[in-house]
Amino acid sequence: MDPFSTTILTLLVLSISRGVSGAKFTFTNKCDYTVWPGILGTPSLDSTGFELTKGSTRSFQAPTGWSGRFWGRTGCNFDGSGQGSCSTADCGSGQIECNGAGATPPATLAEFTLGSGSQDFYDVSLVDGYNLPMVVEVSGGSGKCASTGCIEDLNRKCPSELKVEGGGACRSACEAFRTPEYCCKGDFNSPAACAPSVYSQIFKSACPKSYSYAYDDTTSTFTCTNADYTVIFCPSPSRYL
């Protein structure tokens, strides 16, 4: 077989392999403290929650069609048997593993839907509030494939009426006030009726690529095909300026 044909065959095999295996997710902790990532998705990955010490990484392989979300829990205290809880973004399972439970707001969320031979969709959302900086980076793939996330420390900019006691997280206006106009529910359950609030605009100004409220789609959803993804907690701001 000539070199050109060999190259084409290799690329075809890699493409088919990537389509079957989905995407690799790598978690990197650049915070000055331990983070306990939580995972909620279908089908289940090898873990639903784990400890990620300062400077460490861990990777998981997800199949095509996987859909779910990741977040970072902070201020956790678990005993030797893995029992305990976290001060922010706790999943309420009472364990390191979240076991099918989602994050208790406020929580910075990374959300993914992996395509089956088509585009992946991904975003970083502050719709459920914010607890720590998070960025999604893309490796390989085709399409726009942009990085996204929130590198700002919104806990320092959080309005007093949204602050969680202790200052470790910032609630969304929906969670804080629970009114239809802030939650985009009832008569406000449409893009035309639910406009950005002064609070979501604070989030959007600090983190322009992140979802700031329910209908913040046009500048907040990203796509890529056949890529791997790295979720970075506390990324270096200088890298993205």
Secondary structure as the mmCIF struct_conf table of DSSP 4:
data_model
#
loop_
_struct_conf.conf_type_id
_struct_conf.id
_struct_conf.beg_label_comp_id
_struct_conf.beg_label_asym_id
_struct_conf.beg_label_seq_id
_struct_conf.end_label_comp_id
_struct_conf.end_label_asym_id
_struct_conf.end_label_seq_id
HELX_RH_AL_P HELX_RH_AL_P1 PRO A 3 SER A 21
STRN STRN1 ALA A 23 ASN A 29
BEND BEND1 CYS A 31 TYR A 33
STRN STRN2 VAL A 35 VAL A 35
STRN STRN3 TRP A 36 THR A 42
BEND BEND2 PRO A 43 PRO A 43
BEND BEND3 ASP A 46 ASP A 46
BEND BEND4 THR A 48 THR A 48
STRN STRN4 GLY A 49 GLY A 49
STRN STRN5 LEU A 52 LEU A 52
TURN_TY1_P TURN_TY1_P1 LYS A 54 GLY A 55
STRN STRN6 THR A 57 ALA A 62
TURN_TY1_P TURN_TY1_P2 THR A 64 GLY A 65
STRN STRN7 SER A 67 ARG A 73
STRN STRN8 THR A 74 THR A 74
BEND BEND5 GLY A 75 GLY A 75
STRN STRN9 ASN A 77 PHE A 78
TURN_TY1_P TURN_TY1_P3 GLY A 80 SER A 81
BEND BEND6 GLY A 82 GLY A 82
STRN STRN10 GLN A 83 GLN A 83
STRN STRN11 GLY A 84 SER A 85
BEND BEND7 SER A 87 SER A 87
STRN STRN12 THR A 88 THR A 88
BEND BEND8 ALA A 89 ALA A 89
BEND BEND9 GLY A 92 GLY A 94
STRN STRN13 GLN A 95 GLN A 95
BEND BEND10 ILE A 96 GLU A 97
TURN_TY1_P TURN_TY1_P4 ASN A 99 GLY A 100
HELX_LH_PP_P HELX_LH_PP_P1 ALA A 103 THR A 104
BEND BEND11 PRO A 105 PRO A 106
STRN STRN14 LEU A 109 THR A 113
BEND BEND12 SER A 116 SER A 118
STRN STRN15 ASP A 120 SER A 125
TURN_TY1_P TURN_TY1_P5 VAL A 127 ASP A 128
STRN STRN16 TYR A 130 TYR A 130
BEND BEND13 ASN A 131 LEU A 132
STRN STRN17 MET A 134 SER A 142
BEND BEND14 GLY A 143 GLY A 143
STRN STRN18 THR A 148 CYS A 150
BEND BEND15 GLU A 152 GLU A 152
HELX_RH_AL_P HELX_RH_AL_P2 LEU A 154 LYS A 157
TURN_TY1_P TURN_TY1_P6 SER A 160 LEU A 162
STRN STRN19 LYS A 163 LYS A 163
HELX_LH_PP_P HELX_LH_PP_P2 VAL A 164 VAL A 164
TURN_TY1_P TURN_TY1_P7 GLU A 165 GLY A 166
BEND BEND16 GLY A 167 GLY A 168
STRN STRN20 CYS A 170 CYS A 170
HELX_RH_AL_P HELX_RH_AL_P3 ALA A 173 PHE A 177
HELX_RH_AL_P HELX_RH_AL_P4 PRO A 180 CYS A 183
TURN_TY1_P TURN_TY1_P8 CYS A 184 CYS A 184
HELX_RH_3T_P HELX_RH_3T_P1 GLY A 186 PHE A 188
BEND BEND17 SER A 190 SER A 190
TURN_TY1_P TURN_TY1_P9 PRO A 191 ALA A 193
HELX_LH_PP_P HELX_LH_PP_P3 ALA A 195 SER A 197
HELX_RH_AL_P HELX_RH_AL_P5 VAL A 198 ALA A 206
TURN_TY1_P TURN_TY1_P10 PRO A 208 LYS A 209
BEND BEND18 SER A 210 SER A 210
STRN STRN21 TYR A 211 TYR A 211
BEND BEND19 TYR A 213 TYR A 213
TURN_TY1_P TURN_TY1_P11 ALA A 214 TYR A 215
TURN_TY1_P TURN_TY1_P12 THR A 218 SER A 220
STRN STRN22 PHE A 222 PHE A 233
BEND BEND20 CYS A 234 CYS A 234
HELX_RH_3T_P HELX_RH_3T_P2 PRO A 237 TYR A 240
#
